[in-house]
Amino acid sequence: MASTDDADTNRKFAAEHAADFPILSDPDGQVAQAWGVRAAAGYAQRWTFYIGSDGRVLDIDKQVSPKTAGADLAARLAQLGVERR
């Protein structure tokens, strides 16, 4: 996960939601710009990139819904054949 929020904000978010994965802090938007998701206002658009173990992008979801993102992500990972841990 990447966010244009600062590291402290991301740590608080991760703790609040018991996230068991790292959140990249990109406050200057360089990563968002490099991946083509930086909006004109400076924040990152909500896209999901599915990246294989070989580093290749397998799929991109540009229509992420915060309400269903978790279930959508799990379903797409299953479709891509990614094993559950």
Buried (B, 14 or more C-beta within 10 A) or exposed (E): EBBBBEEEBBBEBBEEEEEEEEBEBBEEBEBBEEBEBBEEEEBBEBBBEBEEEEEEEBEEBEEBEEEEEEEBBEEBBEEEEBEEE
